[in-house]
Amino acid sequence: MTECLHPCRLDSYGFEKPEGFESHEEMMAEYLDVLTRRSAKWSKLMGKGKVKVENNQKVKRYVRKGVPNEHRAQIWMASSGAQTQLEKNPDYYLSLLGTEQQHDPKLEETIRTDMHRTFPNNVLFRNSSEPCLQTALYNVLLAYGRHNPAVGYCQGMNFIAGYLIIITKDEEKSFWLMDALLGRILPDYYSPAMLGLKMDQEVLGELVRLKVPAVWQIMALHDVMWTLVVSRWFICLFIDVLPVETVLRIWDSLFYEGSKILFRVALTLIHHHQAEIVQARSMPEVCECFKRVTQGDFTYDCHAFMQEIFREPGSLSMATITKLRGTCRERILAEEA
């Protein structure tokens, strides 16, 4: 029998608060004051009618300071191009769920298997809750699998779809945001070969070698592959790695600025804790260090953390990342040949 959680043990997204959350309550109260001020500014910026998120310094500054939750779905849709795709294809999502679609028992069974594993600590995904978001989650994943049969479904996508549904409260919008993330912002992360994912983990390694060489040396010394310590960071986009509010702030910038945000977050976590990481004396100790760097006040204070990701790693251009991706892609393909 599922334990019934007391409402005060749940955050505003339906997740059970972790042990020791009381120590962060004061921090969150201060953050709520920040959000209230930001909300008024966002309302003024957005005005009335159709939301258009322009690519300029003012909007970038606003996004980096955080999108209030009541505006999040609109801003993510507009900044990612998902809203444009939805308007161009008004009946497409429902058609993907229609009975005329080709039946794929393997896809459907794989998705169903993961339903009960998706956010067991979130009351909204429990069968006993009303409404229960499991049906919406299944529909979005099934529609995406049919939309992109080359990808279909793989583990990790359920967590991403779940977060999108929590924020948008809308299946169709969640589907188009999935399409923006998996099709344009993070291509080949979830394809069978996962070349994009492998490539970006290697790119992070190269960036660490350039920006945090002491950590790169420790990784080399103990023969620790980057996939061993950061694959979950990338494949789940920091879900279940960092606190919920921090993940949502990262996604605000991810949808607006693109994939380089993931590198900024990863580099900040590594750079900020390099003194601890370089003390590791074995592969298991390195792995344990990488688990610890995602915990504690540094990541809970999402407002301060986001300021750090744009300061601590220093300059990081898309041109640099693109060049490194080319080099890493060639190396991976040569190794797999």
Beta strands, then each sheet from edge to edge (+ up, - down):
end
